[in-house]
Amino acid sequence: MSARSILRTVIGSIDILGNSVVCIVIAKVPAMRTLTNAFIFNQALIDLLGSLFMVLHNNIRAPKVLHPNAVIATIQCYIWQSNVILWVLYVASTLNLVALTSERYLAIVYPFKYVTYFGRKQATGMLVAVWVLAIGYKGTNAFYYRMEDRACVFASLSTAANVAWGTIAFLVEYLIPLIFMTFCYVHIILQLKKASTTVHAEPSTSQESDNSMSGSLLRARRNTLKTLFIVFVTYTICWSPNQIAFLVYNLGFQLNFSGAFYFTSLALVQLNCCINPFIYTFKYKQLQTGVRLLLEPCCPKLAPKRQQESVAIIAVSHPQN
């Protein structure tokens, strides 16, 4: 096994472990079952599956000669060799991050409309849409291949088709989501600054208790936002080289698929899935509290300080969060 294969396997294994922990904590701790955490759970699940398929693809090579059985041969070519499942998951990861950003944007910028119109039904619809759109859009990657004489052959597109499809892919998979999320986070930050000014205004005696609670909720919202903003920045850094490389390639420029730059761009894409659990672990206080609650029966010393940390979890599902 080459050094590159070993590196991919290690990154994938770490990601599987890390995202499994995130999924287990959100699924097992009742207080973690909020709308925001439903999107985080979906993000972790997508990254987990993406890393699993990455490890499998890295260690199970596509056969040079397809199986005599037509069904098995079709799976080998159009599913396995096309790597379509992995790219569907990568696109689903981007779409889910957009959905997660949208949910936070509505909750913070339009809190009254959020509590009135946004609930489990709407969140479920968005999560289902993430998967449907990813499968419907990126599933077309399978059509880049065809079977000829028991071999799976890459079907090259014309120059015009490459330019058109490459530009569409760059816009849909990268640039439009990037612009949308940037707009949302800028607007959210401005809104939180405004809320912070209100909360920190000199309170009267009768308002002191309410402002104290408002301050706690504001801090919890800021922690959630800070965590998700770091996830967004990480996504931007990790995906930019690969997306720009493919755009340049589809526009007709040469790209060395065996070179260091392309390998590094792929490694960054795969690393993006691996980094998210660490971001949640070190920055997301709600997840930290959830881990303590999950481990409390066997490690009582890890039990969270109920009064202080319960607010952090409740704030995620608070009407004005």
C-alpha positions in Angstrom: 0.0 0.0 0.0 1.4 3.4 -1.0 1.9 6.3 1.5 -1.0 8.1 -0.1 -3.4 5.2 0.4 -2.2 4.8 4.0 -2.8 8.5 4.6 -6.4 8.4 3.2 -7.2 5.3 5.2 -6.0 6.9 8.4 -7.9 10.1 7.8 -11.0 8.1 6.9 -10.8 6.0 10.0 -10.4 9.0 12.3 -13.4 10.6 10.6 -15.5 7.5 11.1 -14.7 7.4 14.8 -15.2 11.1 15.4 -18.5 11.4 13.5 -19.8 8.2 15.1 -19.3 9.8 18.5 -21.2 13.0 17.4 -24.1 10.9 16.1 -24.3 8.7 19.2 -24.3 11.7 21.6 -27.1 13.5 19.7 -29.1 10.3 19.3 -28.7 9.1 22.9 -29.0 12.3 24.9 -32.6 13.5 25.0 -31.6 17.1 25.6 -29.5 17.1 22.4 -32.5 16.3 20.2 -33.1 19.9 18.9 -33.7 21.2 15.4 -30.2 22.6 15.1 -28.7 19.3 16.3 -30.8 17.4 13.8 -28.9 19.2 11.0 -25.6 18.6 12.9 -26.5 14.9 13.2 -27.2 14.7 9.5 -23.9 16.5 8.7 -22.0 14.0 10.9 -23.8 11.0 9.3 -23.0 12.2 5.8 -19.3 12.8 6.7 -19.3 9.3 8.4 -20.6 7.6 5.3 -18.4 9.6 3.1 -15.3 8.5 5.0 -16.5 4.9 5.1 -16.8 4.8 1.3 -13.5 6.6 1.0 -11.7 3.9 3.0 -13.5 1.2 1.1 -12.6 2.7 -2.3 -9.0 3.2 -1.2 -8.6 -0.5 -0.2 -10.9 -2.2 -2.7 -9.9 -1.4 -6.2 -12.3 -1.5 -9.1 -11.7 -4.6 -11.3 -10.1 -4.2 -14.7 -12.4 -6.9 -16.1 -16.1 -6.7 -15.2 -18.0 -9.6 -13.8 -19.8 -11.8 -16.3 -23.1 -11.2 -14.6 -24.7 -8.1 -16.1 -26.2 -6.8 -12.8 -22.9 -7.2 -10.9 -21.0 -5.7 -13.9 -23.3 -2.7 -13.9 -22.8 -2.1 -10.2 -19.0 -2.4 -10.6 -18.9 0.1 -13.4 -21.7 2.7 -12.8 -21.6 2.6 -9.0 -18.2 1.5 -7.8 -15.8 2.7 -10.5 -17.7 5.9 -11.1 -17.3 6.7 -7.4 -20.8 8.2 -7.6 -21.8 7.4 -4.0 -18.8 9.3 -2.6 -19.5 12.4 -4.7 -23.2 12.3 -3.8 -22.2 12.3 -0.2 -19.8 15.2 -0.7 -22.5 17.3 -2.4 -25.0 16.3 0.4 -22.4 17.6 2.9 -22.4 21.0 1.2 -26.2 21.1 0.9 -26.6 20.2 4.5 -24.2 22.9 5.6 -26.4 25.4 3.6 -29.5 24.0 5.2 -27.9 24.3 8.7 -26.8 27.8 8.0 -30.4 28.7 6.8 -31.9 27.3 10.0 -29.6 29.4 12.2 -30.2 32.4 10.0 -34.0 32.2 10.3 -33.7 31.5 14.1 -31.5 34.5 14.8 -32.5 37.1 12.3 -36.2 36.3 12.1 -37.0 34.7 15.5 -40.7 35.3 15.6 -41.3 33.9 12.1 -39.0 31.0 13.0 -41.0 30.0 16.1 -44.3 30.4 14.2 -43.5 28.7 10.9 -40.4 26.5 11.5 -40.8 23.2 13.3 -40.0 19.5 13.0 -42.0 19.2 9.8 -40.1 21.9 8.0 -36.7 20.7 9.3 -37.5 17.1 8.2 -38.4 18.5 4.7 -35.1 20.3 4.5 -33.2 17.2 5.5 -35.0 15.0 3.0 -34.4 17.6 0.3 -30.6 17.5 1.0 -30.5 13.8 0.2 -32.9 14.0 -2.8 -31.1 16.9 -4.4 -27.7 15.4 -3.9 -28.7 12.0 -5.3 -30.6 13.6 -8.2 -27.8 16.0 -9.1 -24.6 14.1 -8.5 -26.0 10.7 -9.4 -25.5 11.8 -13.0 -21.7 11.2 -12.5 -22.5 7.5 -13.3 -23.2 8.5 -16.9 -19.6 9.5 -17.4 -18.8 5.8 -17.7 -19.9 3.1 -20.1 -19.3 -0.7 -20.4 -17.3 -1.9 -23.4 -16.1 -5.5 -23.9 -16.3 -6.3 -20.1 -14.4 -3.1 -19.3 -15.6 0.1 -17.7 -14.5 3.0 -19.8 -14.6 6.7 -19.0 -16.9 8.5 -21.5 -15.3 11.8 -22.3 -17.5 14.8 -23.1 -17.0 17.3 -25.9 -15.0 20.4 -25.1 -18.2 22.6 -25.1 -20.0 20.1 -22.8 -17.0 20.0 -20.4 -16.9 23.8 -20.2 -20.7 24.0 -19.6 -20.9 21.2 -17.1 -17.7 22.3 -15.3 -19.0 25.8 -14.9 -22.4 24.6 -13.6 -20.7 22.2 -11.1 -18.5 25.1 -9.9 -21.4 27.4 -9.4 -23.8 24.8 -7.8 -21.4 22.9 -5.7 -19.2 25.7 -4.5 -19.6 29.4 -5.5 -23.4 29.8 -4.9 -23.4 28.0 -1.5 -20.3 30.0 -0.5 -21.9 33.3 -1.4 -25.1 32.4 0.3 -23.5 31.2 3.6 -21.2 34.2 3.7 -24.3 36.5 3.4 -26.1 34.6 6.1 -23.1 34.7 8.6 -22.5 38.4 8.0 -26.2 39.2 8.6 -26.2 36.9 11.7 -23.1 38.6 13.2 -24.7 42.0 12.8 -27.9 40.8 14.4 -26.1 39.3 17.4 -24.1 42.6 17.8 -27.4 44.4 17.9 -28.8 41.9 20.4 -25.6 42.2 22.5 -26.0 45.9 22.8 -29.6 45.5 24.0 -28.7 42.9 26.6 -25.7 44.8 28.0 -27.6 48.0 28.4 -27.8 49.2 32.0 -30.7 47.1 33.4 -33.2 48.3 36.0 -33.6 46.2 39.2 -36.8 44.6 37.9 -35.2 43.7 34.6 -31.9 42.4 36.0 -33.0 38.7 36.2 -34.5 38.7 32.7 -31.4 40.3 31.3 -29.2 37.7 33.1 -31.2 34.9 31.4 -31.1 36.8 28.1 -27.3 37.1 28.4 -27.0 33.4 29.0 -29.1 32.6 26.0 -27.1 35.1 23.9 -23.8 33.5 24.9 -25.2 30.0 24.0 -26.4 31.3 20.6 -23.0 32.9 20.1 -21.2 29.6 20.9 -23.4 27.7 18.4 -22.8 30.3 15.8 -19.0 30.4 16.4 -18.9 26.6 16.1 -20.8 26.6 12.8 -18.8 29.6 11.5 -15.6 27.7 12.1 -17.1 24.7 10.2 -18.0 27.0 7.3 -14.5 28.5 7.2 -13.0 25.1 7.3 -15.3 24.0 4.4 -14.1 27.0 2.4 -10.4 26.3 2.9 -10.7 22.6 2.3 -12.9 22.7 -0.8 -11.5 25.7 -2.6 -8.4 24.1 -4.2 -10.3 21.1 -5.5 -13.2 23.1 -7.0 -10.9 25.6 -8.6 -8.7 22.8 -10.0 -11.7 21.1 -11.6 -13.0 24.4 -13.0 -9.6 25.1 -14.6 -9.5 21.6 -16.0 -13.0 21.8 -17.5 -12.2 25.1 -19.1 -9.5 23.3 -21.1 -6.3 23.7 -19.1 -4.1 20.8 -18.2 -4.4 19.2 -14.8 -2.1 16.5 -13.5 -4.4 14.0 -11.7 -1.3 12.2 -10.4 0.5 15.3 -9.2 1.0 16.7 -5.8 -1.5 19.6 -6.2 -4.4 17.5 -7.2 -3.6 14.9 -4.4 -3.4 17.7 -1.9 -6.8 19.1 -3.0 -8.4 15.7 -2.6 -6.8 15.2 0.8 -8.2 18.5 1.9 -11.7 17.5 0.8 -11.4 14.3 2.8 -9.8 16.1 5.7 -12.8 18.4 5.9 -15.0 15.5 7.0 -12.4 14.6 9.6 -12.0 18.0 11.1 -15.7 18.7 11.9 -16.0 16.3 14.9 -13.0 18.0 16.5 -14.5 21.4 16.0 -17.7 20.2 17.6 -15.7 18.6 20.5 -13.6 21.6 21.3 -15.9 24.5 20.5 -19.5 23.3 20.7 -20.5 23.5 24.4 -23.8 21.8 23.9 -22.0 18.7 22.5 -19.5 18.8 25.4 -22.4 18.8 27.8 -24.1 16.0 25.9 -20.9 13.9 26.2 -20.8 14.4 29.9 -24.5 13.5 30.3 -23.9 10.3 28.2 -20.9 9.3 30.3 -22.5 10.3 33.7 -23.7 6.8 34.7 -20.2 5.3 34.5 -18.2 8.5 35.3 -20.2 10.6 37.8 -17.4 13.1 38.1 -18.0 14.1 34.5 -21.6 15.1 35.3 -22.3 18.7 34.0 -23.1 21.5 36.3 -26.8 21.3 35.7 -27.8 24.9 36.3 -25.1 26.4 34.2 -24.9 23.9 31.4 -28.5 23.1 30.9 -29.0 26.6 29.6 -26.5 26.0 26.9 -28.5 23.0 25.6 -31.9 24.6 26.0 -30.8 27.7 24.1 -30.3 25.7 20.9 -34.1 25.0 20.8 -35.1 28.3 22.4 -37.7 30.2 20.3 -35.3 33.1 19.9 -32.2 31.0 19.3 
